[in-house]
Amino acid sequence: MDMNRRNVVVTGGAGALGAAVVGRLAGAGAVCHIPAIDEDEAERFPHAGDERVRLSVAGDLAEWDAVERFYSGIEGLWASIHLAGGFDMGGIADAPPDMFERQVSMNAATCYLCCRAAIAGMRRTGDGGRIVNVSARPGLEPRTGAGMAAYAAAKAAVAALTQALAEEVASEGIRVNAVAPSILDTPANRSAMPDADHAAWPKTAEVAETVAFLASPANAVVRGAVVPVYGRA
């Protein structure tokens, strides 16, 4: 996979999946631009010393001013990968009343605003580009979202946005797709669910491989896909 000197944004790059995606793309020659929400997140980023990584504190990506400021500093944008988000568990009667708003903000609003900025940047180059979003299994299979309805709804919005936007920009050579993981095999998820079958969970490196393909020039024809990356889960 040749991504040599292609400029790629990875939001949520400090997370487990984000770090795997950045490692894969930087290893293929991409220049990865990572927006951290604050200094603490920037300090935790495992690829901060990589010469192909450009890390900056961008603020809250649910706010348009922060998103516009970050993307305006990137020339020649090829791909934008939107992994930023968050998870809240809780039945609707017991959840805080602002849970839905918070989940939509963290997952759907950040994705929408970053897609908006990325497309503007790609249009400036006129060379097309790639966008990869991250939905989730409950976003594709809402019945699996019992007990996490706000999260399921927000991730369903990401899936719908991906499909609608893919048609909107197809004629410009911009391919928009998403991945939909089940429970990723991360230290945090293992700690939260110590008795689960961890071997069945998809690994971050495996999901990163799918993301990298969708973001690469090798993906010439796939658009509007929300790819289930469930492993054996």
Backbone bond lengths (Angstrom), bond angles and torsions (degrees), N, CA, C in turn:
res aa  C-N    CA-C-N  psi(-1)  N-CA   C-N-CA  omega(-1)  CA-C   N-CA-C  phi
1 M - - - 1.458 - - 1.522 109.31 -
2 D 1.323 117.39 115.99 1.457 121.64 -176.20 1.524 109.73 -100.14
3 M 1.321 116.04 106.99 1.466 121.60 175.58 1.523 110.02 -114.95
4 N 1.314 117.11 23.19 1.452 122.06 -170.53 1.523 112.47 -53.45
5 R 1.333 115.28 119.13 1.460 125.34 175.83 1.528 113.95 62.81
6 R 1.306 117.96 15.69 1.468 119.95 175.15 1.529 108.81 -82.35
7 N 1.316 115.37 134.39 1.463 121.09 -178.84 1.521 109.83 -84.76
8 V 1.332 114.85 124.40 1.461 121.87 -175.97 1.523 109.13 -131.33
9 V 1.322 115.80 130.64 1.471 121.31 172.16 1.522 108.18 -92.09
10 V 1.329 117.02 137.01 1.468 122.29 171.59 1.513 107.71 -128.83
11 T 1.345 117.12 102.97 1.455 119.30 174.07 1.532 108.24 -80.04
12 G 1.315 116.53 153.56 1.464 119.33 -174.49 1.516 111.90 67.41
13 G 1.314 116.46 24.03 1.467 120.86 -175.52 1.509 114.11 -66.14
14 A 1.332 117.25 -18.85 1.465 120.03 -179.05 1.520 112.33 -83.82
15 G 1.326 118.05 -9.48 1.453 121.17 178.46 1.515 112.19 -78.68
16 A 1.323 116.19 176.54 1.468 120.57 -177.23 1.521 111.66 -62.63
17 L 1.332 117.48 -48.40 1.461 119.60 178.46 1.524 110.81 -69.26
18 G 1.327 116.77 -40.58 1.459 119.93 179.67 1.513 112.52 -59.20
19 A 1.325 116.91 -43.48 1.464 120.15 179.32 1.522 111.22 -62.39
20 A 1.345 116.88 -38.59 1.464 120.34 178.28 1.526 111.01 -67.07
21 V 1.325 117.23 -40.14 1.464 120.99 178.83 1.526 110.69 -65.30
22 V 1.323 116.91 -45.36 1.463 120.20 179.69 1.529 110.30 -61.86
23 G 1.321 117.04 -43.38 1.461 119.98 178.35 1.514 112.48 -59.74
24 R 1.331 116.32 -42.11 1.469 120.19 -179.86 1.523 111.78 -66.76
25 L 1.327 116.92 -44.67 1.459 120.39 -177.13 1.527 111.89 -71.82
26 A 1.322 116.97 -42.60 1.462 119.42 177.95 1.520 110.47 -62.82
27 G 1.328 116.13 -36.47 1.458 119.75 176.80 1.517 113.23 -65.37
28 A 1.337 116.05 -24.48 1.469 121.02 177.94 1.522 111.71 -91.62
29 G 1.338 116.81 4.10 1.460 120.36 174.42 1.505 116.07 103.03
30 A 1.339 118.27 -1.26 1.461 120.46 -178.62 1.527 111.18 -72.21
31 V 1.325 115.70 152.55 1.457 122.26 169.49 1.526 106.47 -97.07
32 C 1.320 117.16 114.50 1.462 122.05 -171.81 1.524 110.74 -101.09
33 H 1.331 115.86 126.12 1.460 122.68 179.88 1.528 107.96 -105.50
34 I 1.329 116.57 119.96 1.461 121.95 -172.15 1.520 109.53 -117.42
35 P 1.344 118.51 119.26 1.459 120.46 174.17 1.530 110.67 -92.21
36 A 1.311 117.00 115.38 1.466 121.07 175.00 1.523 108.63 -92.13
37 I 1.330 115.71 146.52 1.461 118.68 -178.17 1.523 111.49 -74.26
38 D 1.361 117.52 -29.26 1.456 120.88 179.79 1.524 109.32 -158.19
39 E 1.328 115.96 178.99 1.468 121.10 -177.35 1.526 111.65 -64.40
40 D 1.331 117.19 -36.65 1.465 119.84 179.97 1.522 110.96 -61.35
41 E 1.325 117.45 -43.97 1.462 119.98 178.46 1.522 110.81 -65.41
42 A 1.320 116.59 -39.67 1.460 120.39 178.82 1.527 111.14 -60.88
43 E 1.318 116.59 -39.13 1.461 120.23 -178.73 1.524 111.78 -69.57
44 R 1.339 117.21 -26.51 1.468 120.66 179.95 1.538 112.78 -82.77
45 F 1.305 117.85 -9.86 1.460 120.51 -172.66 1.529 110.79 -67.94
46 P 1.337 118.04 121.46 1.467 119.43 -171.64 1.524 114.89 -73.02
47 H 1.338 118.67 -17.93 1.471 120.80 -177.76 1.519 112.23 -105.93
48 A 1.331 117.67 21.48 1.462 120.60 -173.58 1.522 112.70 -59.21
49 G 1.323 118.07 -30.36 1.455 120.42 -177.68 1.516 115.06 -88.96
50 D 1.313 118.05 -0.71 1.461 121.28 -178.07 1.524 109.72 -71.64
51 E 1.323 116.89 134.04 1.466 120.74 -177.25 1.519 112.81 -66.99
52 R 1.336 116.81 -16.49 1.464 119.85 179.25 1.529 112.74 -97.85
53 V 1.301 116.94 10.35 1.465 121.40 -178.98 1.523 109.88 -112.79
54 R 1.333 115.29 131.41 1.467 122.66 175.93 1.525 107.02 -115.69
55 L 1.309 115.63 105.52 1.465 121.52 -174.81 1.523 109.71 -106.95
56 S 1.319 116.82 130.87 1.463 119.88 178.10 1.521 110.10 -143.52
57 V 1.322 116.32 153.16 1.461 122.11 176.05 1.524 107.03 -85.06
58 A 1.326 116.38 113.62 1.464 121.45 -173.59 1.514 113.30 -106.58
59 G 1.338 118.24 -18.40 1.458 120.64 -176.03 1.514 111.74 90.73
60 D 1.315 116.09 -158.28 1.461 123.27 -173.55 1.523 110.72 -82.53
61 L 1.332 117.54 116.43 1.461 121.74 -177.83 1.525 113.01 -76.32
62 A 1.318 117.95 1.01 1.464 120.71 170.36 1.527 110.94 -86.29
63 E 1.334 117.31 1.47 1.455 122.52 178.21 1.522 109.45 -113.45
64 W 1.327 116.17 125.29 1.457 120.58 -172.68 1.523 113.08 -60.26
65 D 1.327 117.86 -39.12 1.458 119.84 -178.96 1.524 111.60 -59.03
66 A 1.325 116.76 -41.13 1.465 120.59 179.33 1.525 110.98 -66.97
67 V 1.316 116.05 -42.39 1.469 120.30 -179.89 1.522 110.59 -64.40
68 E 1.315 116.95 -47.82 1.470 121.15 -178.18 1.522 110.61 -61.97
69 R 1.316 116.73 -41.85 1.463 120.94 -179.61 1.531 110.71 -62.71
70 F 1.320 116.69 -42.31 1.463 119.97 -179.27 1.525 111.46 -66.57
71 Y 1.322 117.49 -50.58 1.468 120.47 -175.84 1.526 112.42 -69.14
72 S 1.318 117.90 -28.80 1.464 120.03 -178.51 1.520 112.06 -65.95
73 G 1.323 117.04 -18.71 1.465 120.15 179.43 1.514 114.25 -88.40
74 I 1.325 117.94 5.01 1.467 121.46 -177.05 1.520 109.52 -112.54
75 E 1.308 116.44 118.95 1.465 121.57 177.79 1.533 109.35 -97.96
76 G 1.317 115.91 142.43 1.462 120.13 175.72 1.511 113.32 68.11
77 L 1.324 117.50 44.94 1.467 120.94 -178.24 1.522 110.76 -68.62
78 W 1.330 115.89 127.74 1.463 120.95 177.16 1.528 112.19 -101.48
79 A 1.342 116.84 -46.18 1.461 119.78 -175.34 1.519 110.39 -139.57
80 S 1.331 114.93 151.15 1.461 120.99 176.73 1.520 107.90 -136.23
81 I 1.321 115.61 121.94 1.464 122.90 -174.46 1.520 107.89 -116.22
82 H 1.330 116.19 122.96 1.460 120.64 -168.71 1.526 110.75 -112.45
83 L 1.336 115.17 93.36 1.457 122.56 -178.47 1.520 112.45 -106.14
84 A 1.328 117.49 -5.49 1.470 120.64 -179.64 1.527 109.71 -63.46
85 G 1.311 116.42 140.03 1.463 120.43 179.82 1.504 110.58 172.02
86 G 1.314 115.16 -168.00 1.458 119.81 -179.49 1.510 110.24 -165.17
87 F 1.321 115.42 165.60 1.469 121.20 -174.45 1.520 109.64 -131.36
88 D 1.327 114.74 134.93 1.460 121.79 171.53 1.520 109.05 -130.64
89 M 1.305 116.85 134.23 1.460 122.45 177.65 1.519 108.00 -105.87
90 G 1.341 115.97 142.22 1.454 118.77 174.94 1.512 111.90 158.98
91 G 1.328 116.60 133.10 1.449 121.09 175.16 1.516 110.99 -64.47
92 I 1.317 116.60 153.77 1.464 120.31 -169.71 1.529 112.40 -63.08
93 A 1.319 118.54 -33.07 1.463 120.12 -177.80 1.528 112.67 -75.17
94 D 1.337 116.22 -25.05 1.462 120.37 -176.11 1.519 113.37 -103.47
95 A 1.343 117.23 -13.87 1.462 120.77 -176.62 1.529 110.78 -72.82
96 P 1.322 117.34 151.96 1.466 119.21 174.14 1.528 110.09 -58.89
97 P 1.316 118.00 147.01 1.463 119.69 -175.90 1.523 114.17 -63.93
98 D 1.349 117.33 -19.75 1.461 119.41 -179.95 1.528 112.58 -94.55
99 M 1.355 117.87 7.85 1.462 119.06 -176.58 1.529 111.80 -61.65
100 F 1.328 117.01 -43.62 1.463 119.52 -178.59 1.529 110.86 -60.83
101 E 1.322 116.14 -47.20 1.465 120.09 179.29 1.525 110.68 -60.37
102 R 1.324 116.75 -41.16 1.462 120.80 -179.27 1.531 111.27 -65.71
103 Q 1.325 117.09 -42.71 1.459 120.22 179.71 1.532 111.99 -66.65
104 V 1.313 116.60 -41.65 1.464 119.85 177.16 1.526 110.37 -63.36
105 S 1.321 117.03 -40.92 1.462 120.74 179.50 1.520 111.46 -63.03
106 M 1.332 116.74 -50.48 1.464 120.85 -175.73 1.523 112.81 -68.06
107 N 1.316 117.29 -36.96 1.461 120.75 -171.90 1.525 113.50 -101.62
108 A 1.334 117.17 -54.70 1.462 119.69 -174.12 1.527 112.85 -84.20
109 A 1.334 117.91 -43.61 1.467 119.70 -177.39 1.520 111.49 -66.31
110 T 1.326 117.30 -43.73 1.468 119.36 178.13 1.528 110.60 -59.79
111 C 1.324 116.65 -41.74 1.465 121.05 179.67 1.532 110.84 -63.52
112 Y 1.329 116.48 -47.16 1.464 120.94 -178.64 1.528 111.02 -60.67
113 L 1.325 117.07 -48.59 1.457 120.11 -176.43 1.530 111.84 -66.51
114 C 1.333 116.88 -37.99 1.462 119.72 178.58 1.530 111.22 -70.28
115 C 1.328 117.59 -37.09 1.472 120.15 173.36 1.523 110.03 -59.73
116 R 1.319 116.48 -44.22 1.464 121.04 -179.33 1.530 111.27 -58.86
117 A 1.322 115.64 -48.70 1.462 120.13 -178.95 1.523 111.40 -67.79
118 A 1.334 116.44 -38.61 1.470 119.73 -178.83 1.524 111.09 -64.72
119 I 1.313 116.92 -43.01 1.465 119.53 -179.36 1.525 111.04 -64.24
120 A 1.322 116.70 -39.05 1.465 119.38 175.68 1.526 110.74 -59.97
121 G 1.339 116.79 -42.60 1.458 120.12 178.90 1.514 112.85 -66.04
122 M 1.323 116.84 -40.37 1.463 120.64 179.23 1.527 111.42 -67.99
123 R 1.307 116.74 -35.26 1.461 119.55 177.46 1.522 111.32 -65.50
124 R 1.320 117.63 -30.68 1.461 119.70 178.09 1.516 111.44 -66.25
125 T 1.320 117.57 -32.91 1.465 120.01 179.00 1.521 111.85 -80.23
126 G 1.347 116.58 -33.16 1.460 120.82 -178.31 1.507 114.21 73.74
127 D 1.344 116.96 12.60 1.468 120.83 -176.25 1.518 112.78 -107.51
128 G 1.329 117.88 14.61 1.459 119.88 -176.17 1.506 110.44 75.50
129 G 1.314 116.23 -159.91 1.460 120.54 179.87 1.509 111.15 163.50
130 R 1.301 115.44 -173.32 1.466 121.97 -177.50 1.534 110.06 -136.66
131 I 1.321 115.35 138.55 1.464 122.25 173.66 1.524 107.56 -125.80
132 V 1.335 116.08 133.31 1.464 121.52 176.49 1.521 108.08 -129.12
133 N 1.319 116.08 120.32 1.459 122.58 177.51 1.525 110.09 -102.44
134 V 1.322 116.50 170.29 1.464 119.75 175.76 1.523 109.26 -125.62
135 S 1.320 115.58 113.51 1.456 122.90 171.81 1.529 106.59 -93.86
136 A 1.295 118.90 -145.13 1.460 122.75 178.77 1.521 108.16 -164.74
137 R 1.318 115.69 162.91 1.463 119.07 -179.75 1.533 113.01 -54.88
138 P 1.345 119.03 -43.40 1.462 117.58 177.36 1.520 113.76 -64.32
139 G 1.323 117.40 -21.13 1.455 120.38 175.63 1.513 112.80 -72.80
140 L 1.326 116.37 -26.09 1.468 121.73 176.61 1.518 111.83 -95.69
141 E 1.323 115.90 -32.56 1.461 121.49 -177.93 1.533 107.49 -124.99
142 P 1.335 117.52 80.43 1.468 120.10 -170.84 1.520 115.00 -56.94
143 R 1.343 117.90 -26.84 1.467 118.44 -179.93 1.522 112.03 -65.62
144 T 1.330 116.91 -21.47 1.465 119.14 175.91 1.526 111.31 -78.61
145 G 1.329 116.74 -3.45 1.462 120.93 -179.28 1.507 114.18 -95.51
146 A 1.339 118.26 14.56 1.465 120.14 175.88 1.521 109.65 -59.07
147 G 1.314 115.83 132.23 1.458 120.35 -176.95 1.508 113.79 86.12
148 M 1.314 116.64 -1.73 1.472 121.70 177.47 1.530 108.99 -147.89
149 A 1.323 116.29 45.12 1.465 121.61 -171.89 1.523 112.49 -59.87
150 A 1.323 118.05 -38.37 1.466 120.26 -178.93 1.526 110.58 -63.97
151 Y 1.330 116.08 -43.85 1.469 120.67 177.94 1.523 110.76 -63.82
152 A 1.339 117.20 -44.92 1.458 120.97 -179.57 1.524 110.96 -60.23
153 A 1.324 116.91 -42.52 1.463 120.27 -179.84 1.523 111.61 -65.49
154 A 1.332 116.92 -40.70 1.460 120.37 180.00 1.525 110.83 -65.43
155 K 1.329 116.84 -41.26 1.458 119.64 -179.89 1.529 111.76 -73.26
156 A 1.329 117.54 -29.03 1.462 120.25 172.90 1.525 110.12 -65.43
157 A 1.316 116.57 -36.05 1.460 120.40 176.42 1.525 110.97 -63.15
158 V 1.330 116.91 -38.92 1.470 120.49 177.30 1.528 110.40 -62.90
159 A 1.333 116.94 -42.11 1.465 120.34 179.14 1.526 110.80 -62.94
160 A 1.329 117.11 -44.60 1.465 120.71 -179.98 1.527 111.24 -65.81
161 L 1.323 116.65 -41.64 1.460 120.83 176.92 1.527 110.74 -58.65
162 T 1.314 116.41 -44.07 1.467 121.39 -179.65 1.520 111.10 -58.46
163 Q 1.306 117.27 -47.66 1.454 120.94 -176.73 1.522 112.03 -68.88
164 A 1.333 116.95 -42.25 1.462 119.84 179.36 1.524 111.30 -65.98
165 L 1.323 116.44 -44.65 1.457 120.93 -177.45 1.523 111.44 -67.53
166 A 1.326 116.68 -34.37 1.466 120.12 178.90 1.519 111.34 -57.84
167 E 1.326 117.03 -40.04 1.460 120.43 178.25 1.529 111.22 -72.51
168 E 1.313 116.35 -35.52 1.460 120.80 -176.88 1.518 112.48 -62.74
169 V 1.330 117.56 -36.65 1.473 120.63 -172.91 1.522 113.33 -114.06
170 A 1.329 117.81 9.87 1.468 120.62 -176.07 1.518 111.79 -58.71
171 S 1.312 117.82 -40.37 1.467 120.80 -175.77 1.520 112.48 -69.13
172 E 1.342 117.32 -12.77 1.466 121.28 179.83 1.520 112.51 -94.03
173 G 1.325 116.99 4.03 1.460 119.68 -178.76 1.505 113.68 77.81
174 I 1.326 117.61 15.81 1.462 122.05 176.48 1.516 107.82 -99.09
175 R 1.317 116.39 118.75 1.462 122.06 -178.75 1.531 108.81 -99.91
176 V 1.318 116.68 121.61 1.464 122.07 -178.73 1.522 108.80 -113.62
177 N 1.318 116.23 123.84 1.462 122.65 179.78 1.523 109.14 -142.20
178 A 1.320 115.76 175.81 1.468 120.71 177.50 1.521 109.20 -146.64
179 V 1.307 115.59 159.92 1.462 121.94 167.63 1.523 107.81 -112.28
180 A 1.322 115.60 152.04 1.465 121.51 179.26 1.520 108.62 -128.84
181 P 1.329 117.82 91.49 1.466 119.88 179.89 1.527 112.28 -72.97
182 S 1.330 114.74 154.30 1.460 120.49 162.36 1.528 105.63 -84.34
183 I 1.291 119.37 -142.33 1.469 120.79 178.13 1.519 108.54 -79.01
184 L 1.323 116.78 118.24 1.457 120.46 -179.92 1.532 110.77 -75.78
185 D 1.312 115.06 147.38 1.459 120.63 177.90 1.529 109.00 -81.76
186 T 1.315 115.56 91.99 1.459 121.92 178.98 1.531 108.94 -127.28
187 P 1.328 118.23 158.86 1.466 119.79 177.53 1.525 112.38 -56.54
188 A 1.329 117.73 -39.05 1.465 120.20 -179.20 1.524 111.17 -65.20
189 N 1.336 117.32 -42.18 1.461 119.65 -179.59 1.526 111.34 -70.49
190 R 1.320 117.02 -35.09 1.472 119.38 176.53 1.534 110.54 -64.55
191 S 1.322 115.58 -39.69 1.462 119.47 179.60 1.529 111.11 -66.38
192 A 1.351 115.85 -37.71 1.463 119.62 -178.78 1.524 112.18 -73.88
193 M 1.350 116.57 -28.59 1.469 121.04 -176.88 1.528 109.59 -131.69
194 P 1.324 116.89 69.42 1.469 120.09 -172.75 1.524 113.98 -65.47
195 D 1.327 118.80 -22.65 1.460 121.23 -176.67 1.529 113.53 -96.57
196 A 1.315 117.75 2.68 1.467 120.86 -179.24 1.526 110.43 -75.37
197 D 1.327 116.06 166.62 1.464 122.23 176.56 1.525 108.29 -83.83
198 H 1.307 117.07 86.07 1.458 121.23 -174.54 1.530 112.04 -63.76
199 A 1.313 117.29 -28.93 1.466 119.98 -178.86 1.525 111.50 -63.97
200 A 1.336 117.10 -24.29 1.463 120.31 -178.76 1.524 112.73 -81.62
201 W 1.317 117.05 -16.94 1.461 119.96 -176.57 1.529 110.89 -74.16
202 P 1.327 118.20 143.69 1.470 119.81 175.70 1.529 110.41 -66.46
203 K 1.330 115.15 142.60 1.460 121.70 -178.86 1.533 109.41 -88.36
204 T 1.321 115.59 148.33 1.460 118.98 -177.58 1.528 111.72 -60.91
205 A 1.322 118.54 -36.63 1.461 120.67 179.46 1.522 111.27 -65.76
206 E 1.331 116.88 -34.76 1.467 120.52 179.02 1.527 110.84 -69.62
207 V 1.322 116.82 -43.24 1.463 120.03 178.42 1.528 110.06 -67.39
208 A 1.334 116.64 -37.57 1.461 120.66 177.82 1.522 111.37 -59.81
209 E 1.313 117.07 -34.16 1.466 120.64 178.80 1.532 110.64 -63.90
210 T 1.329 116.49 -41.36 1.464 120.26 177.69 1.521 110.61 -66.11
211 V 1.332 117.08 -44.40 1.456 121.23 178.28 1.520 110.72 -59.22
212 A 1.325 116.37 -45.41 1.458 120.69 -178.17 1.522 111.53 -61.90
213 F 1.322 117.35 -41.19 1.468 119.14 177.62 1.526 110.98 -62.07
214 L 1.335 116.68 -46.90 1.464 119.55 -178.49 1.526 111.63 -62.19
215 A 1.327 117.48 -28.34 1.460 122.24 -178.93 1.519 113.19 -87.64
216 S 1.310 117.91 -4.42 1.459 121.28 -171.22 1.528 111.93 -97.74
217 P 1.331 117.40 162.65 1.461 120.73 173.84 1.526 112.57 -62.60
218 A 1.342 116.49 -21.34 1.464 119.65 178.06 1.514 111.65 -62.83
219 N 1.318 117.41 -25.73 1.462 120.88 175.03 1.526 108.78 -81.99
220 A 1.302 115.75 88.92 1.460 120.52 -177.15 1.515 113.09 -90.50
221 V 1.347 118.55 -22.00 1.466 119.42 -169.10 1.528 115.12 -128.09
222 V 1.323 119.29 -17.15 1.464 120.03 -175.32 1.521 109.44 -77.83
223 R 1.331 116.56 124.73 1.460 121.22 175.65 1.526 108.86 -148.07
224 G 1.317 115.36 147.34 1.466 120.25 177.67 1.508 114.31 71.31
225 A 1.328 117.55 14.87 1.465 120.25 179.10 1.526 109.89 -89.45
226 V 1.321 115.51 141.68 1.462 122.05 169.28 1.518 104.29 -117.90
227 V 1.321 115.98 97.37 1.459 122.56 -166.00 1.532 110.21 -84.35
228 P 1.325 118.75 118.83 1.471 120.03 174.43 1.517 110.09 -67.65
229 V 1.317 116.92 123.77 1.471 121.30 175.99 1.528 106.33 -121.49
230 Y 1.323 114.30 78.81 1.463 121.94 -170.78 1.523 113.19 -100.66
231 G 1.329 118.91 -12.88 1.457 118.91 -171.85 1.519 109.75 62.26
232 R 1.325 116.66 -131.90 1.475 120.81 176.92 1.525 111.12 -105.35
233 A 1.325 116.28 9.99 1.475 120.78 -176.95 1.515 111.08 -74.80
